Amino acid sequence: MTILTDPPKESFRLSMLIYDSRYRSTTIQIVALIGVLTLVGWLISNTAQNLADLGKEPSFSFLFESAGYDINQRLIDYNNQDTHLRAAFVGFLNTLLVAGMGCVTATVIGVFVGVLRLSNNWLVARLMTVYVETFRNIPVLLWIIFTMAILIETLPAPREFRGENPAAHMLLGDSVALTNRGFYVPEPLFSRSLGNIHLFGNSPLRFDVSLDLVAILAVLISSILVARLIGRRADRIQAATGDRPRTWHWRLAVLVLPTVAILWVLGFYLGYPELKGFNFRGGIHMRNSLIALWLALSVYTAAFIAEIVRAGILAISKGQTEAAAALGLRPRLIMSLVILPQALRIIIPPLISQFLNLTKNSSLAIAVGYMDITGTLMGITLNQTGRELETILIGMLIYLAISLSISAVMNVYNESVKLKER
């Protein structure tokens, strides 16, 4: 009688790490990781030794020394006696400002151009094609300098607004002045202001938060949430009865009336710029460097976004358009209600890359004198202190943090528009 038994298990041997396919891939990965870590460790050690030989041991104490230079465009209080860390913080906020403005403007222009490129009107479609091919095939640095030159050379000087018969005039009821020194626009003010909150005390990262702005944002967010609840209630009624109640007037009232009420309570009014002496005073001053950088980055990135939007729309089956048209929808409603919502699932991933490119391209601001994080920390601070390694390292980490934050926010939105499978 024969008895079948399992073959004896083979004992583990070191040679199996190389010759056994079950362990070989893991062995190779571990060896590669050790090699990479060894190389990184050698680079760090060699850099530290070279800096020590030069008498420049790595140190970040320079961040707390007086900066000694001014920053023309800034969102928070700053003077030349503040520290380099404070100057870097101002530059960081300037980077966020131009990146945020650029992403919003480029998206609006890109969607508009991308849709028009598919227009049945031959002239409109060709004009949009010329726009896309022109802007995306010329380096963005040239567009930035070109835009700056146009603003300086074509706009009037402040002195031309003076006199009984001035050569230049303000716009929109004498509320906006476009000059070769920048744009002057009305400033929101409050006669019954709630004041400010001072954060971080007297540290280099200190800044004030307007309680008026906090109150307005709180009312706006609450209004939006209530409007969404009204919309969801209408959806439930429609699902149960087949009839959708008219809610647009309620939602509009919820959005507008509370906002108007809080503005009235705070005594909202606009502070207009006025010509005093040799320049305008009052209002918000947006310097030419900011305007040039913002416009150039927006129209340049919009050319790429337009192609992304066009590709996303073309990826949607024509049957969707034909079905919507058969139901009697107009072309504008077909695009906004049927095509674009589906195309977003295709558009969002490459759109994230364009937002990241715009943010990183903002480092070219130094070409027109806009003081972002590159101009402050990796520009003047680097030249004054001679701390190349430390300033570049901090700058790289800041851009990495900004890029990862943009990716995280956009990925969350991308998940929300994905097709939910049952």
HELIX and SHEET records of a PDB file:
HELIX    1   1 MET A   16  TYR A   19  1                                   4    
HELIX    2   2 SER A   21  ASP A   53  1                                  33    
HELIX    3   3 SER A   61  PHE A   64  5                                   4    
HELIX    4   4 HIS A   84  LEU A  116  1                                  33    
HELIX    5   5 TRP A  122  ARG A  136  1                                  15    
HELIX    6   6 VAL A  140  THR A  154  1                                  15    
HELIX    7   7 PRO A  158  PHE A  161  5                                   4    
HELIX    8   8 LEU A  211  THR A  241  1                                  31    
HELIX    9   9 TRP A  248  LEU A  266  1                                  19    
HELIX   10  10 ASN A  288  LEU A  314  1                                  27    
HELIX   11  11 LYS A  318  ALA A  326  1                                   9    
HELIX   12  12 PRO A  331  LEU A  333  1                                   3    
HELIX   13  13 ILE A  334  ILE A  339  3                                   6    
HELIX   14  14 LEU A  340  ASN A  361  1                                  22    
HELIX   15  15 SER A  362  VAL A  368  5                                   7    
HELIX   16  16 ILE A  373  GLY A  375  1                                   3    
HELIX   17  17 THR A  376  THR A  381  3                                   6    
HELIX   18  18 LEU A  382  THR A  385  1                                   4    
HELIX   19  19 GLU A  388  VAL A  417  1                                  30    
SHEET    1   A 3 ALA A 177  THR A 179  0                                        
SHEET    2   A 3 GLY A 182  VAL A 185 -1                                        
SHEET    3   A 3 ILE A 284  ARG A 287 -1                                        
SHEET    1   B 2 GLU A 187  PHE A 190  0                                        
SHEET    2   B 2 PHE A 268  GLY A 271 -1                                        
SHEET    1   C 2 ASN A 196  LEU A 199  0                                        
SHEET    2   C 2 PHE A 207  SER A 210 -1                                        
SHEET    1   D 2 GLU A 274  LYS A 276  0                                        
SHEET    2   D 2 ASN A 279  ARG A 281 -1                                        
END                                                                             
